[in-house]
Amino acid sequence: MASVSASLIPETGRLFIDLTSWAGDAAFTATPVAGDQLEYPGELTVGADGVTTGPNGLHTLRHVQANGNNETISYQIGPADQTAPILSNPSLVLAGPDAVDTGVDTDESGGTLFIWLTSNATETQGDVIANGDSQAVSATGAQTRSYTGLPLSTTYYAHFVHQDASGNPSAVQTAGPVITQQLASTTAQLVVGSNRNLATLVDPIEPYLFEQWSRLPVATEQLIAQKSSGSFDQHGNFQTDLEAIFPVWFVATDGVIHYLTIDTTGLESVADLQPAPFTFTAKNSVARSLAQTSNVITVTEVDAGVDIPVEVVNGLWSKSTNAGNDWSVFTADPGTVRLNDRIQVQHTSADTYGTAVTTTLHIGPVGNRQSGTFRSTTLADTVKPTISLVGGNVTLVQGTPYVEPGYTATDNADGDLTMSVQVTGTIDENQLGAQTLAYTVADDAGNSASTTRTVTVVEYVPDDTTAPVITLVGGNITLTVGDTWSEPGYAATDNVDGVLTGQVVATGTVDTTRSGSYPITYSVSDNTGNVGTATRIVTVLPATNYPFDKPAPARRTAAVRRPATPSGFAKTFVLQAGEVMDFDFDLTDWLALEGDGIAQDSWAVTEHSASLDVQAIGQVANQDRVKVWLTANPTEEGEAVPLQLQVTTTGYRTAVFQVLMILINRMH
């Protein structure tokens, strides 16, 4: 095994295990062997032989080989996916007089998206799948499709259904309505010759070229320009590489044609302001209520030195102008970027389980912009609530009315669910025997939990209810290492059965070769079953009072950072026969990593050899160190002895650390 400092540190919410063999069925390309490690999500249980169990669903496993190579795969437990995709943000916008752009977001990749344009405000799921246009879904997030050549002056709705690879269809999402537009009068069409271009306008319309006109053009009106000058797009942007004053024919809604001009002097071509398309990678299974930052995208395909407008929706954005070395402060305000600038977006993940948050970034002027959506989805809630019964099982004397002792229910996501607990069953206090009450509760995610309480009705017998009393001779006892332990004696009496000393059972042992606290428990039952107990604490003090007020020198200190299965040695020390030396296990870094402290008196040391004696062990005063005082006994040829410390934290984490002691008879 690797040393303590070389162990794998898994991601938040994931665990790892060192494999001792391989009997698992995960389909890794390289078959795991003993000494490899397996990383897995916390909801699974994985044995040292790789056998994996847990809740049904698709889980991610990672195999880490001893040489550092690793492989991540998806591992299916139980039946295949039965969860339908969820669609959001359906859109339908007019892209021309006879053209529309459709779009919708999905939370699943794979499968097929069905899009059906109809004049009906609603359509059924089956009809959309049967009649709609289909396209493959290669990734989560935005899915788009454009339509042209549609009949004019017609109302349209877009209906969407995503059927995933397992055949689960989403609910229908609908966008609209939009109405295709009627071209201006025939007169406008006659003006357009082979040397001119015509554009029919749709909202939004960029006003910057028309500010000197008596009024701005509106949707459905038309603009005509000489091809040699340039051309208009449907939002009024003029695409040209020339700077000049150009003639323009403006066709109003009433069919009247106006001869006007536009001035492009000092303006950049619209084509130079539109960057290349970009995408953001979605993040799944993220923690709740934490800042999520996207991957970095680079602005390309625009002119150097030109300011390109940037707008963010439902989030923040930041830019770097020096290849990612420095970044601006994240902001929600609009701004500008230039060629080769880098951009990231950011938002806070949802505060509920299994919920998506999206941020959309627009780069470029309206009508010529590129957009991308960054999505983060929190972990799905798969943890059942917990029901706790006050008093547990109940014994009820016949004829006594049953009174519910109470219960509580809590959930990791929804908190206190006590008021939602359903109790079924009744108790007949006159019927002897065991009777059952069932308690059930479900959280908002549908995870349910149940438990039962057994109520046993017993016959009323006015009998002995007083437990025997055990008296310990000498009470608690204090010894010194090397003393002999001898039971001082005890006596037991009962108010009905009299003297019961001979029936007392004592459990526990005292090791007077080692210092420590040893409890001895005494118990006895009377003829009615009443049990009396008493406990004697035998404290064995070290023969020598070893100090623990300060740490050992650095050369006798082992700094530990992360526990591992004992086998390798993080540090080696030399101890001469007859010496009594103090050695420290410095737990500071490990406890900081765990966010924890040392539980009082939780430590234990194993030396694995008769040639090495542990004289005393304890915590260094006010420090995260455990000190061990050791004595080496004479050896014939010298000996290498592993020294192993087990310690438990206040958060109930138990770890084992190991060093190597080299024992010699004489220093040379």
Helices and strands as residue ranges (DSSP letters): G 4-6, E 14-18, E 37-41, E 45-46, E 52-53, E 57-64, E 70-77, E 87-96, E 99-106, E 112-118, H 125-131, E 133-136, E 141-147, E 155-163, E 173-179, H 186-191, E 196-200, E 222-226, E 231-232, E 238-239, E 245-251, E 257-263, G 270-273, E 283-286, E 291-293, E 297-298, E 308-313, E 316-320, E 335-337, E 342-348, E 356-363, E 370-378, E 386-389, E 394-397, E 407-411, E 415-416, G 418-420, E 422-424, E 433-442, E 448-458, E 469-472, E 477-480, E 490-494, E 498-499, G 501-503, E 505-507, E 516-525, E 531-541, G 554-556, E 557-559, E 572-576, E 580-586, H 588-594, E 604-606, E 612-619, E 625-632, E 639-648, E 654-664
